[in-house]
Amino acid sequence: MKPEYANSFAIRKVSGQDGQVLEVTLDIAYKYMETAMTVTSKGLENVATPAADPVASIVMNRQSARALRNLLIQTLGDE
């Protein structure tokens, strides 16, 4: 069953030749288990398999990535 909210986040970064981060991409997705029917020697079986549906990819430059980080720190506090 698909969740009604995004529950998986990943970050990708692009760096220049000098190693400085040029942009950051935040990938957002639903991850869930879905049921698939398979044919085996015992007949038909239900098998749970992981699945993911992409929701969005947000590309941020250095300034917007820092702004997001600061917003998260303000919201969550220093933990």
C-alpha positions in Angstrom: 0.0 0.0 0.0 1.4 3.4 -1.0 1.9 6.0 1.8 0.2 9.3 1.4 3.4 11.2 2.2 7.0 11.3 1.1 9.1 9.1 3.4 12.4 8.9 1.6 15.0 11.6 1.0 18.4 11.5 -0.7 21.0 14.1 -1.5 23.2 14.3 -4.5 25.9 16.9 -5.0 27.8 18.4 -7.9 31.3 19.6 -7.2 33.7 21.6 -9.3 37.2 20.6 -10.2 38.5 22.3 -7.0 36.1 20.2 -4.9 33.8 23.0 -4.0 30.1 22.1 -4.0 28.3 23.8 -6.9 24.8 22.5 -6.4 22.8 20.1 -4.2 19.8 18.0 -5.3 17.3 16.8 -2.8 15.4 13.8 -4.1 12.1 13.0 -2.5 10.2 9.7 -2.9 7.6 7.3 -1.6 9.1 3.9 -0.6 6.7 1.1 0.2 6.2 -2.6 -0.2 4.0 -3.8 -2.9 2.5 -7.3 -3.4 3.3 -9.1 -6.7 2.1 -12.5 -7.9 4.7 -14.9 -9.0 4.5 -18.4 -10.4 6.7 -21.0 -8.6 6.9 -24.7 -8.6 4.3 -24.6 -5.8 1.9 -22.6 -7.8 1.0 -18.9 -7.5 2.5 -17.0 -4.6 2.1 -13.5 -3.2 5.5 -11.9 -2.8 6.2 -8.5 -1.1 8.7 -6.5 -3.1 10.1 -3.0 -2.3 9.0 -0.2 -4.6 9.6 3.5 -4.9 7.9 6.3 -6.7 9.7 9.6 -7.2 7.9 12.7 -5.9 10.2 15.5 -6.7 13.8 16.6 -7.1 14.8 20.0 -5.8 18.0 21.5 -7.2 19.6 24.1 -4.9 22.6 26.3 -5.3 24.9 26.8 -2.4 22.9 29.8 -1.0 19.5 28.0 -1.1 21.0 24.8 0.4 22.4 26.8 3.4 19.0 28.6 3.8 17.3 25.2 4.0 19.8 24.0 6.5 19.3 27.1 8.7 15.6 26.7 8.5 15.9 23.1 9.7 18.1 24.1 12.5 15.7 26.8 13.6 12.8 24.4 13.4 14.5 21.4 15.1 17.0 23.2 17.3 20.5 21.9 17.9 20.3 18.2 18.8 
